Amino acid sequence: MITLVLGGDVTIPARTASAAPLDRLKPLLEGADVRFVNLEGPVDAAAAEALRSTGVDVVSVANDAPHPPASLAVLEQAGIAHCGAAHTPAVVERSGETVAFLAYTSLRRPFAAPAEFAGVAQAFATTAYQPDPHVAEIPGRPPLVRTLPVPEHLDRLVDDVRTAKAAHDHVVVSMHWGLPGADLAEYQVTYGRAAIDAGAGLVAGHGSHTIQAVEVYRGRPILYGLGNLLADRPDGLLAGCMFGEELRLELIPVRRSADGQCEPLAGDEADMVLRYVADVSALRSTKVTVQSGIASVSVGA
């Protein structure tokens, strides 16, 4: 059995002089075997140390803009594994079990040159607009937005997951994707399910900066949007996952406070966020039970 805690987008200002901004989450993080977040933007040694002191073990660096080599170097010096700068997984061993983390980005900053992303694991998509089937009866109805994975990117992701699963006990796939709001883009579902089909035990999404649905597909969870753990926009989720004879998943809402610290929500605030998660997840045929500020996801064996 191995336990993971996963968070969404994290941005730590360079040369941070404050206490580690995730310190208030330590009681939730300390009990896990492995802690993972998505790291948006480069870090210096002080920022990397702030992550390390909180117990973060692995970060994704597959984001809108690539991390420069100096940022990757300071992560390595701090003892923090990273994935997404290439297709090689970050592997963590605990109690005789290994977890391989793979990370991909579907997002890139405007006008980014393709060469900038040459070393980043890509999961891009194409967009097309299909006329609404009722546009003849109701002129002006907006078109349907269709998004499809780039075929070679999808094939590479599937190959990566299969290779990692053949060598390790568990595979976690991190996806930087999506649009703000509750609606999922078509390509998110295609990539997420393909990762599960290839052997991933869990898919963790972020990048939309909003909380999105959880879907249980073939007995494995796809977290379409963990939201923000430490970024300008406030709300996010911490996901606690236990890999064992049965896979268990719990969600705790978090928010960045006025003093820049991230802290768990409680009471009515927590339940409000989690009821939203339950509602949007129900649209994906997934049951989420909310009780006392914690959501439990019915995953199955």
N, C-alpha and C positions, 0 to 999 in steps of 0.2 A: 504494500500500500504506500502511496506517495501523495502528498497534498501540495497543491499549488494555490497561490493567490495572484490574480492578474488584475492590473489596472489599465486605464485608458491613457490618454495623451498627457504627457508631462513636458513642461517647459520650465527650465531653471535658468534664471539670468546668470550670465557669466560673472565671475568674481563675487558670487553670493557670500555675504558676510554674516547673514542671519543664521539662526539655528536651522538645522535641516528641516525643510518645509513639509516633510512627511512624518515628522516625529509623533504627531498625535494619532497616527495610524499604527504605531508600533505594536500596541496590544493585539491588533488584528493581523499583523504581519509576522510577528515572532513565532506563532505556532505553526507556520507553514514550512514545508521542506524547501520550496522554491518560490521566489517572488519575481514577477515579470511586469514590466510596464513598456509603453511605447514612448520613446524619447524623441521629441520633436525639436530639432535644432541642435547645433553643436554645443559642446560643453567644454569648460576648462577644468583644471585640476580641482578647484574648489567645488564646482558644481558636481563633479564626479564623486568627490568625497561625501557631499551631502546625500547623494543617492546610496553610496556604499554604507554610510553610517546608519541608514534606515533599514538596511538589509536587502536592498534590491540585488538580485543575482544576475538577471538577464534583461537586456533591453532590445527592442527593435529599433533599427536605424533606417528602415525603409520608409521614407517619408516624402513629402512634396519636394523637398530639396535634399540632395545627398549630403551626408556628413563628410567633412574634409578629413584627410588622414590624421591630422593632429587631434581631432576630437576622438577618433577611434583609438588612438594611442593612449590618451588619458584614461579612457574607459578600461583598456587592458591593464594599465598600470595600477588602476584602482581595484582590479580583480573582478570587474563586471564583464560578463560575457555579452557579446552582441551578435545579432543576426540581421540579415537583410542587405548588408553591404555587398554580399555575394550570395551564391546559392548554397554555400556550405552551412549546415545547421550549427547552432550553438548547442552543445550537449552538456547536460548537468547530470551527475550521478549522485544518488542518495539511497542509502540502505540497500545497495546492490541493484537498484533499478536505474535505468537511464531515461531521460526525457530529452528529445531533440526538438529544438525550437527553430522554425522556419518563418521568415517574414517577407512580405511583399507589399508593394505600393501600387495602387490604381490611380493615385493622384500625383500631379506634378504642378509646379508653380507656372504661372503664365509665361509664355515665350521661352521656356526652358529648352535648351538645345539637346537633341538626342544624345550627344556625346557626354553630357553631364551625367546621364543615367546609365552609362555603359557598365558601371560596376554595381548597380543596384538591382535587386531582384524585382522584376516588373510583372504586374498583373493588370495591364492596361485594357481598356475596352473601347469599342466604337459605338457611335450614337447615330440612330436614324429616327425619322419621324414618319409615323404611319397615320394616314387620315382616319379620323374617328369613323366607325362604321355607320353612324347616324348623321354624318355631315350633310348628306343630301336632304334629309328631312329637317335638320336644324343647322342651317349654314352658320359657320363661324365657330363650331365646336372645336376645342383645342385638339391637336393631334396626340396620338399615343406615342410616348417616348420609348423606343426600343434600344436596349444596350446589350452588346454581345462581347464576350472576352476576345481579345486578340488570340487567334488560334495557337500560334507558337508559344505564347505566354501560358496559356492554359495547359498545353502539352508539357511544358517544362515544369510547371507547378506539380502536375500529377506525377511526373517522373521523380521529382525531388522528394515528394511525400512517400512514394513507394520505396525509394532507396533508403530513406531515413527509417521507415517502419521495419524494413528488413534487418536493420542493424541495431535498433533500439526498442525498448519496451513501449514507449509512448511517444507520440508526435503531436506537438501543438503548432498550429499555423496561425500566424498573426497577419491580419489584412488591414492596410490603411486605405480606406475606400469610403464611398457613400456620399449622400447629400444631406444637408441639414433637415431635420424634421423626422417624422415617423415613417414616411414612405421609403421603401427599399427600391434601389435601382435593380433592374432585371439581372445585370451581370453579377451583383453581389450574391444572389441566390445560386447562380450557375457556378461561380468559383467556390463558394462555401460548400455546396453539396459535392462538388468534384473532389475537394480536399478530403471530405469524410469518406467518399467512395474509395479513395486511394489509400486510406488507412489512418488518417488523422483521428485522434481521440477527442479533439476540441479545436474549434476555430474561434479566435478572438478578434473582433473587428473594432476599429476606431478610425478617426479621421474626419468624421462628419461633425464632431464636437457636439453631438446630441446623443441622448440615450435612444437606442432602437431595440427592436424585438429580439427575443431569444426564440430559436427554433430547434426542436429536437428532431434530428433527421437520422434515421437508422440507429436510434439509440444513442446518438452522440450530439452534443450541443453546438450550435452556431450562435455566438454572441454577436449580433450584427453591429451593435454600437455600444461600447462601454462608456462613451462620453469622455469627460475630462477628469483626470485625477488631479492635475496641477497645471492649469492653464487659465487664460483670461476669462473664458466662459465658465460658469460655476459647476454645474452638476455632472456627476459621473457615478459609476458603479465599481465596487470591488467585487470580483468574482472569486469565490473559494471553490476549488474543485478537488475532489478526492478520487484518484484512480485506484481501484482495488477490485474485489470480486464484483462489486457494483460501482458504477460511477455516480457520484453525488455532486450536486451543484447548488451553491447558495450565493445570494447577491445581497450586498449591503450598500446603500446609497451614501455618497460622500459629496462634500461641497467645500470649495475654497472660501475661507473666511476673510473678513475685512483686513486682517493682519497678515494675509498671504499664506496662512497655514491651511492644509487640507485636513478635514476632520469628518468623522462619520455623523450622519444625521440620526435623529432619534425622534420618537413620538409621532405626532401627526405629520410632521414634515417628511419623515422617512416613509411612513405609510402612503402618503400621497404620491411620492415618486414611484414606489414599488407597485402601487395599484395601476399606475400608468404602464409600467413594464408588463404587468399581468394582462392588461387590456390589449396592448399591441401584440403580445405574444400569443394571445388567444386567436388572433387572426392568422397565425402560423400553426394553428392546431397544437399549441403547446400550453400546458397547464403550469401556472406559476401561483404558488400559495404564499400569501403575505401574512406574517404574524410577528408582532412585537419588533418591527423595524428590520426584519430579515425576510427575504423571499427565498423559498425553496422551489427548485425546478424539478418537475417530475421527469426523470431521464430514463429510468428502467435499467435493466441488466446490461 
